[in-house]
Amino acid sequence: MDKRLYKSTNKMVAGVCAGVAEYFDIDPTLVRLGFVLLGGLGGTGIMLYIIATLIIPRAPEDFN
């Protein structure tokens, strides 16, 4: 199984949460809530989101 993490086209901001949710096969709302909760705890979620936005590549179909 060749599973890769990509930013999703099902996005609200940058597609990071939806991409993580697709990778782990869970509801994107749960991932978004997790980032919001981490954001409320000293800004950790915000920093993680920014780093993930810069590091995680777009899905290959986005390049067309």
C-alpha positions in Angstrom: 0.0 0.0 0.0 1.5 3.3 -1.1 -0.3 5.8 1.1 1.0 9.4 1.0 0.0 12.6 2.8 -1.2 15.4 0.6 -3.1 18.6 1.1 -6.7 18.0 0.1 -8.8 19.7 -2.5 -11.6 19.5 0.1 -10.3 22.5 1.9 -11.4 25.3 4.1 -8.1 27.2 4.4 -5.1 25.3 2.9 -6.3 21.7 2.9 -4.1 20.5 5.7 -6.8 19.2 8.0 -8.7 17.5 5.2 -5.5 15.9 3.9 -4.6 14.6 7.4 -8.2 13.3 7.7 -8.0 11.5 4.4 -4.7 10.0 5.3 -6.0 8.5 8.5 -9.5 7.9 7.1 -11.3 10.0 9.8 -13.7 12.9 9.6 -12.0 16.2 8.7 -14.1 18.0 11.4 -12.4 16.0 14.1 -8.9 17.1 12.8 -10.1 20.7 12.5 -11.3 20.6 16.1 -8.0 19.2 17.2 -6.1 22.0 15.6 -8.5 24.6 17.1 -8.1 23.0 20.6 -4.3 23.0 20.2 -4.5 26.6 19.0 -6.2 27.5 22.3 -3.3 25.9 24.2 -0.6 28.5 23.7 -0.8 28.6 19.9 0.6 25.1 19.2 -2.1 24.3 16.7 -1.5 27.5 14.8 2.3 26.8 14.5 1.7 23.1 13.5 -0.8 24.2 10.9 1.6 26.8 9.4 4.4 24.3 9.3 2.2 21.6 7.8 1.0 24.1 5.1 4.6 24.7 4.1 5.8 21.1 4.2 2.9 18.9 3.0 2.7 18.9 -0.9 -0.5 19.5 -2.9 -2.3 16.4 -4.2 -1.0 15.4 -7.7 -4.3 16.2 -9.4 -3.9 19.8 -8.2 -1.0 20.3 -10.6 -3.2 20.0 -13.7 
